[in-house]
């Protein structure tokens, strides 16, 4: 409600100078607001560029300490690990997800051994980096089976927790998986391991570069619309979040981010729970490519990131997280 009227009320008075604008700023960003995704690859001495994601790389494990150390120095609270699994290790049921010596498991152990609890580790719980068909679960007749997939996700979650993962992030969108994972963790002494549920994950066209990064893009058979949400829906998101909270989620994710600011706001206003936003690969690549071509100014990065905070996000998964000192000034 606005009281007063022009000319006695002049809103521009509060914008007249830099110090005045800074004094009344409603939303700001700090390193505490970010999670840095890191892509892993087999081999040694590798830092491979991802063609569809400017300035983002896949790292072999012997390069990992440098990346994590840099994230810690920049004050980031958490990193998220995503594997690019060799094609020969992929199969119909994604069994490499349950290999205690897979890329993610080895990375967790390395990071914990070197850095202890200096930074949190978030791990994706889903089968798409490991399946030969590119889907997040067990596929039968072009349909991803729910309950059969959950059985595998439970085992994957427990293995990652045993390796030292701090935050498990089921991104598969199977019904009921949060409750089953929570029960298994508690039963096995991991009651303090957090669950960040991708409660609201839309079947989006913005994921293309990410699928390229983890090596599933060319493998994907069909689409993911029978388990990921329809982008035309918004109130359905509230049902998804409500169910996951009841099942034991500590935090929830809205993905993608920028095209779904209304959903972030909707979830935040209806549930008093930490809400994360994922500035996904398609969003990142569109902005970065346009900046490199001189089509838009690089300040658009800050503008887009602030929009997440303005909508109510507690933190943002962003590929810009390791360059915040260049963005937030």
Beta strands, then each sheet from edge to edge (+ up, - down):
strand 1: 34-41
strand 2: 47-50
strand 3: 53-59
strand 4: 78-84
strand 5: 120-125
strand 6: 138-140
strand 7: 143-145
strand 8: 167-170
strand 9: 194-201
strand 10: 251-255
strand 11: 274-278
strand 12: 315-317
sheet 1: 2+ 3- 1- 4- 5- 8- 9- 10- 11- 12-
sheet 2: 6+ 7-
end
